[in-house]
Amino acid sequence: MSADTTTATTTEDDLLARVVAPEGTGEEIFEPATGDLLGRAPVHTTDDLERLVAAATEAQAGWAALGHGERSARLNRIADRLDAVAEPLARLLAREQGKPLNGPNARFEVGACSSWLRATAALELQEEVVVDDGQQVSVLTYRPIGLVAAVGPWNWPLMITVWQVAPSLRMGNAVIVKPSEKTPLSVLAMLSIMAEELPEGVLGALSGGREVGASLVAHPAVRKVMFTGSTAAGRKIVEASGANLARLTLELGGNDAGIVLPDADPKAIAQDVFWGAFINTGQTCAALKRLYVHESIHDELVEALAEVARAMPMGRSLDEDSVLGPVQNSMQFDVVSGLVEDAKQRGGTIVTGGEPLTDLGPLFYPVTLVTGLHDGDRLVDEEQFGPALPIVKYSDVDEAVASANRLDVGLGASVWSSDPARAQEVADRVEAGSVWINSHGGIHPMVPFGGVKGSGYGLEFGVEGLKALGVPKVVTRRSAE
Ligand code: NAD
């Protein structure tokens, strides 16, 4: 453990200087909002991986031996350290990821990191007496797994890293993080601060592309993989885990449906529906990605949503007025604009947006509401992961439930209604890991979160999430002994 190397005057450039690759090496990282070069990210090799694995393996037993109390204390200290650099870290995140500082964006994300660390530190993991029947007593406990590989995406890069790392550390594991190659610098900067509160080797960072990620998850020393990203990459990780039998938590892609029942109040729900869909400019795993609205209130809700959309400022990441930003990268920009073009060709009506905002920069795409589409149209069936929302009219609730369930994904879903019993009845029939009533996408450190079908398996958060970072162990004794 080294000393606190940040000060009250630490800037985002100081954070960047900690992690950028030496001159002439690494991969260039550009700011999505401006196209400016942010810095060069290191590209690590298999030698670096072996070095990190050796250090982690050596450090893990000592870390585990510290016990839950001391490990929780370290998580709280890390949270304090992140709070102390919250503003420069948020600015670095905004510049690299593209999300604005304000709204549910960069400052919000950095704040969520420290609150998640504290919540994970405060979790109580009790031993469970599973049988005590006069003949035998069987007690279930959870031990550390060993080495965890944490591989993450570019949309909420800091927060998702903390979701993976905090419970791993709390359970006494060592962790090697492989951040997305699209947003490595802010994650590496955060990890460098976190590592200063931990024994050397317990928290490692491996930077590079998917090949680097693939060699990490397949490493024989890795006992658990925490993966958040696309379903396609998730399948490859399942295959790789055949060799090392690593346990897996897979948080994969989604195409969350929202079902608006005929008794919902369009004006009252419009703002929450909007943020359910467009949080982080739509680049959120459990965002509302297809909205099914009863025909009796369809037009009224579309108008109310359009009004909200027109009032939300989109702009550059460091502009204090922005609450919506650019799409993070050109690959995702092409997905979003391609799906909207396809929707136009299939007869969809563009209510707002529909053309790139080239005046703002090459990666800005406006909030795009599209009506007149049906199941089977690409914008409905495929994950857009960006600022476009198909709004599909339905006449029969059973039909809307069937539509929600027809795709091979099931991360989140929502039901919107003024009648709690009716909403609950519909929620019970939707196939998704999380179903929200009259909101969409809200998460809580005590509430388990995870997908079904192609959205993956395993749970994060709360005591269930903690258990997923341990190995179960049962000790049975005779009752008389
Ligand atoms: P991605 O799968 O392309 O990449 C994610 C990470 O996996 C990156 O770090 C990448 O380098 C790495 N990777 C890719 N192939 C790999 C392999 N074979 N082995 C090991 N590592 C590999 O995903 P992305 O484009 O960064 O993220 C967007 C996707 O993530 C969307 O589908 C979104 O829905 C999903 N997502 C899901 C959640 C969730 O909690 N379920 C959260 C955020 C994002």
Residues whose N, C-alpha, C, O or C-beta is under 5 A from the ligand:
A	BS01	NAD	V151 G152 P153 W154 K178 P179 S180 E181 G208 G209 R210 G213 A214 V217 T228 G229 S230 T231 A233 K236 E251 L252 G253 G254 C285 S455
